[in-house]
């Protein structure tokens, strides 16, 4: 079910996002290694 009011609210919120890359330090996950099993 599509909700036009909710879509408008979500679009207004998304319009404030800045589309650019983070700095390398911003994405640091520490020294742990993670394994993802698919």
N, CA, C and O atoms as a Tripos MOL2 file, in Angstrom:
@<TRIPOS>MOLECULE
protein
  152   151    38     0     0
PROTEIN
NO_CHARGES

@<TRIPOS>ATOM
      1 N           0.8510   -1.1770    0.0000 N.3       1 UNK1
      2 CA          0.0000    0.0000    0.0000 C.3       1 UNK1
      3 C           0.8940    1.2360    0.0000 C.2       1 UNK1
      4 O           1.7770    1.3700    0.8470 O.2       1 UNK1
      5 N           0.6640    2.1310   -0.9440 N.am      2 UNK2
      6 CA          1.4470    3.3560   -1.0680 C.3       2 UNK2
      7 C           0.7590    4.4720   -0.2980 C.2       2 UNK2
      8 O          -0.4540    4.6480   -0.4130 O.2       2 UNK2
      9 N           1.5150    5.2200    0.4810 N.am      3 UNK3
     10 CA          0.9830    6.3380    1.2590 C.3       3 UNK3
     11 C           1.6510    7.6210    0.7690 C.2       3 UNK3
     12 O           2.8310    7.8430    1.0390 O.2       3 UNK3
     13 N           0.9110    8.4670    0.0530 N.am      4 UNK4
     14 CA          1.4680    9.7000   -0.5030 C.3       4 UNK4
     15 C           2.0000   10.6380    0.5730 C.2       4 UNK4
     16 O           3.0290   11.2840    0.3760 O.2       4 UNK4
     17 N           1.3130   10.7200    1.7050 N.am      5 UNK5
     18 CA          1.7670   11.6030    2.7880 C.3       5 UNK5
     19 C           3.0890   11.1100    3.3670 C.2       5 UNK5
     20 O           4.0050   11.9000    3.5940 O.2       5 UNK5
     21 N           3.1870    9.8090    3.6050 N.am      6 UNK6
     22 CA          4.4280    9.2380    4.1200 C.3       6 UNK6
     23 C           5.5610    9.3950    3.1120 C.2       6 UNK6
     24 O           6.6950    9.6810    3.4940 O.2       6 UNK6
     25 N           5.2660    9.2110    1.8360 N.am      7 UNK7
     26 CA          6.2750    9.3850    0.7900 C.3       7 UNK7
     27 C           6.7820   10.8190    0.7610 C.2       7 UNK7
     28 O           7.9800   11.0430    0.5860 O.2       7 UNK7
     29 N           5.8970   11.7930    0.9290 N.am      8 UNK8
     30 CA          6.2940   13.2040    0.9400 C.3       8 UNK8
     31 C           7.1740   13.5150    2.1440 C.2       8 UNK8
     32 O           8.1470   14.2600    2.0230 O.2       8 UNK8
     33 N           6.8430   12.9530    3.3000 N.am      9 UNK9
     34 CA          7.6510   13.1480    4.5060 C.3       9 UNK9
     35 C           9.0330   12.5360    4.3130 C.2       9 UNK9
     36 O          10.0400   13.1560    4.6550 O.2       9 UNK9
     37 N           9.0860   11.3310    3.7700 N.am     10 UNK10
     38 CA         10.3660   10.6560    3.5380 C.3      10 UNK10
     39 C          11.2130   11.4300    2.5340 C.2      10 UNK10
     40 O          12.4250   11.5510    2.7140 O.2      10 UNK10
     41 N          10.5920   11.9550    1.4800 N.am     11 UNK11
     42 CA         11.3340   12.7160    0.4810 C.3      11 UNK11
     43 C          11.8840   14.0060    1.0700 C.2      11 UNK11
     44 O          13.0170   14.3900    0.7770 O.2      11 UNK11
     45 N          11.0910   14.6760    1.8990 N.am     12 UNK12
     46 CA         11.5470   15.9090    2.5470 C.3      12 UNK12
     47 C          12.7560   15.6190    3.4290 C.2      12 UNK12
     48 O          13.7110   16.3960    3.4370 O.2      12 UNK12
     49 N          12.7310   14.5160    4.1690 N.am     13 UNK13
     50 CA         13.8490   14.1250    5.0240 C.3      13 UNK13
     51 C          15.0690   13.7890    4.1740 C.2      13 UNK13
     52 O          16.1820   14.2010    4.4990 O.2      13 UNK13
     53 N          14.8690   13.0420    3.0850 N.am     14 UNK14
     54 CA         15.9760   12.6230    2.2240 C.3      14 UNK14
     55 C          16.6180   13.8090    1.5160 C.2      14 UNK14
     56 O          17.8070   13.7600    1.2020 O.2      14 UNK14
     57 N          15.8680   14.8620    1.2610 N.am     15 UNK15
     58 CA         16.4160   16.0370    0.5900 C.3      15 UNK15
     59 C          17.4920   16.7280    1.4120 C.2      15 UNK15
     60 O          18.2780   17.5080    0.8730 O.2      15 UNK15
     61 N          17.5390   16.4530    2.7100 N.am     16 UNK16
     62 CA         18.5480   17.0570    3.5750 C.3      16 UNK16
     63 C          19.8400   16.2450    3.6210 C.2      16 UNK16
     64 O          20.8280   16.6970    4.1990 O.2      16 UNK16
     65 N          19.8500   15.0580    3.0240 N.am     17 UNK17
     66 CA         21.0430   14.2170    3.0230 C.3      17 UNK17
     67 C          22.1120   14.8240    2.1180 C.2      17 UNK17
     68 O          21.8070   15.4270    1.0890 O.2      17 UNK17
     69 N          23.3630   14.6530    2.5190 N.am     18 UNK18
     70 CA         24.4870   15.0930    1.7030 C.3      18 UNK18
     71 C          25.0660   13.8490    1.0510 C.2      18 UNK18
     72 O          25.4980   12.9250    1.7400 O.2      18 UNK18
     73 N          25.0760   13.8240   -0.2680 N.am     19 UNK19
     74 CA         25.5630   12.6480   -0.9950 C.3      19 UNK19
     75 C          27.0340   12.8450   -1.3270 C.2      19 UNK19
     76 O          27.3770   13.4420   -2.3470 O.2      19 UNK19
     77 N          27.9000   12.3390   -0.4530 N.am     20 UNK20
     78 CA         29.3390   12.3780   -0.6840 C.3      20 UNK20
     79 C          29.9860   11.2950    0.1680 C.2      20 UNK20
     80 O          29.3530   10.7460    1.0690 O.2      20 UNK20
     81 N          31.2310   10.9920   -0.1140 N.am     21 UNK21
     82 CA         31.9480    9.9470    0.6100 C.3      21 UNK21
     83 C          32.3770   10.4340    1.9870 C.2      21 UNK21
     84 O          32.7060   11.6050    2.1780 O.2      21 UNK21
     85 N          32.3640    9.5160    2.9330 N.am     22 UNK22
     86 CA         32.9020    9.8000    4.2590 C.3      22 UNK22
     87 C          34.4150    9.7670    4.1950 C.2      22 UNK22
     88 O          35.0000    9.2320    3.2530 O.2      22 UNK22
     89 N          35.0420   10.3440    5.2070 N.am     23 UNK23
     90 CA         36.4940   10.2290    5.3000 C.3      23 UNK23
     91 C          36.8350    8.8000    5.7320 C.2      23 UNK23
     92 O          35.9840    8.1060    6.2880 O.2      23 UNK23
     93 N          38.0430    8.3630    5.4880 N.am     24 UNK24
     94 CA         38.4490    7.0040    5.8310 C.3      24 UNK24
     95 C          38.3150    6.7030    7.3120 C.2      24 UNK24
     96 O          37.9330    5.5950    7.6860 O.2      24 UNK24
     97 N          38.6280    7.6840    8.1690 N.am     25 UNK25
     98 CA         38.5350    7.4820    9.6110 C.3      25 UNK25
     99 C          37.0890    7.3220   10.0700 C.2      25 UNK25
    100 O          36.8270    6.6970   11.0980 O.2      25 UNK25
    101 N          36.1560    7.8830    9.3130 N.am     26 UNK26
    102 CA         34.7460    7.8090    9.6960 C.3      26 UNK26
    103 C          34.1970    6.3960    9.5550 C.2      26 UNK26
    104 O          33.1870    6.0570   10.1710 O.2      26 UNK26
    105 N          34.8570    5.5700    8.7490 N.am     27 UNK27
    106 CA         34.3610    4.2160    8.4930 C.3      27 UNK27
    107 C          35.1610    3.1460    9.2240 C.2      27 UNK27
    108 O          34.9700    1.9550    8.9770 O.2      27 UNK27
    109 N          36.0280    3.5420   10.0930 N.am     28 UNK28
    110 CA         36.8790    2.5840   10.7910 C.3      28 UNK28
    111 C          36.0360    1.6410   11.6440 C.2      28 UNK28
    112 O          35.1640    2.0830   12.3930 O.2      28 UNK28
    113 N          36.3000    0.3390   11.5270 N.am     29 UNK29
    114 CA         35.5840   -0.6470   12.3330 C.3      29 UNK29
    115 C          36.5160   -1.2940   13.3460 C.2      29 UNK29
    116 O          36.1960   -2.3350   13.9190 O.2      29 UNK29
    117 N          37.6550   -0.6810   13.5620 N.am     30 UNK30
    118 CA         38.5930   -1.2290   14.5190 C.3      30 UNK30
    119 C          39.4450   -2.3150   13.9000 C.2      30 UNK30
    120 O          39.5490   -2.4110   12.6770 O.2      30 UNK30
    121 N          40.0550   -3.1310   14.7410 N.am     31 UNK31
    122 CA         40.9780   -4.1560   14.2560 C.3      31 UNK31
    123 C          40.3370   -5.5300   14.1670 C.2      31 UNK31
    124 O          41.0200   -6.5100   13.8680 O.2      31 UNK31
    125 N          39.0550   -5.6190   14.4170 N.am     32 UNK32
    126 CA         38.3820   -6.9130   14.3380 C.3      32 UNK32
    127 C          38.0970   -7.2480   12.8850 C.2      32 UNK32
    128 O          37.7760   -6.3670   12.0870 O.2      32 UNK32
    129 N          38.2110   -8.4900   12.5520 N.am     33 UNK33
    130 CA         37.8520   -8.9660   11.2180 C.3      33 UNK33
    131 C          36.4950   -9.6410   11.3070 C.2      33 UNK33
    132 O          36.2180  -10.3800   12.2520 O.2      33 UNK33
    133 N          35.6680   -9.3880   10.3360 N.am     34 UNK34
    134 CA         34.3310   -9.9520   10.3300 C.3      34 UNK34
    135 C          34.1950  -10.9210    9.1680 C.2      34 UNK34
    136 O          34.7120  -10.6650    8.0800 O.2      34 UNK34
    137 N          33.5090  -12.0220    9.3890 N.am     35 UNK35
    138 CA         33.2470  -13.0060    8.3530 C.3      35 UNK35
    139 C          31.7420  -13.0460    8.1240 C.2      35 UNK35
    140 O          30.9580  -13.2400    9.0530 O.2      35 UNK35
    141 N          31.3670  -12.8620    6.8880 N.am     36 UNK36
    142 CA         29.9500  -12.9240    6.5410 C.3      36 UNK36
    143 C          29.7370  -14.1740    5.7080 C.2      36 UNK36
    144 O          30.3260  -14.3180    4.6370 O.2      36 UNK36
    145 N          28.9060  -15.0700    6.1900 N.am     37 UNK37
    146 CA         28.6170  -16.3180    5.4980 C.3      37 UNK37
    147 C          27.2950  -16.1720    4.7720 C.2      37 UNK37
    148 O          26.2550  -15.9480    5.3910 O.2      37 UNK37
    149 N          27.3420  -16.3000    3.4520 N.am     38 UNK38
    150 CA         26.1040  -16.1680    2.6710 C.3      38 UNK38
    151 C          25.6350  -17.5040    2.1980 C.2      38 UNK38
    152 O          24.6090  -17.5950    1.5250 O.2      38 UNK38
@<TRIPOS>BOND
     1     1     2 1
     2     2     3 1
     3     3     4 2
     4     3     5 am
     5     5     6 1
     6     6     7 1
     7     7     8 2
     8     7     9 am
     9     9    10 1
    10    10    11 1
    11    11    12 2
    12    11    13 am
    13    13    14 1
    14    14    15 1
    15    15    16 2
    16    15    17 am
    17    17    18 1
    18    18    19 1
    19    19    20 2
    20    19    21 am
    21    21    22 1
    22    22    23 1
    23    23    24 2
    24    23    25 am
    25    25    26 1
    26    26    27 1
    27    27    28 2
    28    27    29 am
    29    29    30 1
    30    30    31 1
    31    31    32 2
    32    31    33 am
    33    33    34 1
    34    34    35 1
    35    35    36 2
    36    35    37 am
    37    37    38 1
    38    38    39 1
    39    39    40 2
    40    39    41 am
    41    41    42 1
    42    42    43 1
    43    43    44 2
    44    43    45 am
    45    45    46 1
    46    46    47 1
    47    47    48 2
    48    47    49 am
    49    49    50 1
    50    50    51 1
    51    51    52 2
    52    51    53 am
    53    53    54 1
    54    54    55 1
    55    55    56 2
    56    55    57 am
    57    57    58 1
    58    58    59 1
    59    59    60 2
    60    59    61 am
    61    61    62 1
    62    62    63 1
    63    63    64 2
    64    63    65 am
    65    65    66 1
    66    66    67 1
    67    67    68 2
    68    67    69 am
    69    69    70 1
    70    70    71 1
    71    71    72 2
    72    71    73 am
    73    73    74 1
    74    74    75 1
    75    75    76 2
    76    75    77 am
    77    77    78 1
    78    78    79 1
    79    79    80 2
    80    79    81 am
    81    81    82 1
    82    82    83 1
    83    83    84 2
    84    83    85 am
    85    85    86 1
    86    86    87 1
    87    87    88 2
    88    87    89 am
    89    89    90 1
    90    90    91 1
    91    91    92 2
    92    91    93 am
    93    93    94 1
    94    94    95 1
    95    95    96 2
    96    95    97 am
    97    97    98 1
    98    98    99 1
    99    99   100 2
   100    99   101 am
   101   101   102 1
   102   102   103 1
   103   103   104 2
   104   103   105 am
   105   105   106 1
   106   106   107 1
   107   107   108 2
   108   107   109 am
   109   109   110 1
   110   110   111 1
   111   111   112 2
   112   111   113 am
   113   113   114 1
   114   114   115 1
   115   115   116 2
   116   115   117 am
   117   117   118 1
   118   118   119 1
   119   119   120 2
   120   119   121 am
   121   121   122 1
   122   122   123 1
   123   123   124 2
   124   123   125 am
   125   125   126 1
   126   126   127 1
   127   127   128 2
   128   127   129 am
   129   129   130 1
   130   130   131 1
   131   131   132 2
   132   131   133 am
   133   133   134 1
   134   134   135 1
   135   135   136 2
   136   135   137 am
   137   137   138 1
   138   138   139 1
   139   139   140 2
   140   139   141 am
   141   141   142 1
   142   142   143 1
   143   143   144 2
   144   143   145 am
   145   145   146 1
   146   146   147 1
   147   147   148 2
   148   147   149 am
   149   149   150 1
   150   150   151 1
   151   151   152 2
@<TRIPOS>SUBSTRUCTURE
     1 UNK1         2 RESIDUE 1 A UNK
     2 UNK2         6 RESIDUE 1 A UNK
     3 UNK3        10 RESIDUE 1 A UNK
     4 UNK4        14 RESIDUE 1 A UNK
     5 UNK5        18 RESIDUE 1 A UNK
     6 UNK6        22 RESIDUE 1 A UNK
     7 UNK7        26 RESIDUE 1 A UNK
     8 UNK8        30 RESIDUE 1 A UNK
     9 UNK9        34 RESIDUE 1 A UNK
    10 UNK10       38 RESIDUE 1 A UNK
    11 UNK11       42 RESIDUE 1 A UNK
    12 UNK12       46 RESIDUE 1 A UNK
    13 UNK13       50 RESIDUE 1 A UNK
    14 UNK14       54 RESIDUE 1 A UNK
    15 UNK15       58 RESIDUE 1 A UNK
    16 UNK16       62 RESIDUE 1 A UNK
    17 UNK17       66 RESIDUE 1 A UNK
    18 UNK18       70 RESIDUE 1 A UNK
    19 UNK19       74 RESIDUE 1 A UNK
    20 UNK20       78 RESIDUE 1 A UNK
    21 UNK21       82 RESIDUE 1 A UNK
    22 UNK22       86 RESIDUE 1 A UNK
    23 UNK23       90 RESIDUE 1 A UNK
    24 UNK24       94 RESIDUE 1 A UNK
    25 UNK25       98 RESIDUE 1 A UNK
    26 UNK26      102 RESIDUE 1 A UNK
    27 UNK27      106 RESIDUE 1 A UNK
    28 UNK28      110 RESIDUE 1 A UNK
    29 UNK29      114 RESIDUE 1 A UNK
    30 UNK30      118 RESIDUE 1 A UNK
    31 UNK31      122 RESIDUE 1 A UNK
    32 UNK32      126 RESIDUE 1 A UNK
    33 UNK33      130 RESIDUE 1 A UNK
    34 UNK34      134 RESIDUE 1 A UNK
    35 UNK35      138 RESIDUE 1 A UNK
    36 UNK36      142 RESIDUE 1 A UNK
    37 UNK37      146 RESIDUE 1 A UNK
    38 UNK38      150 RESIDUE 1 A UNK
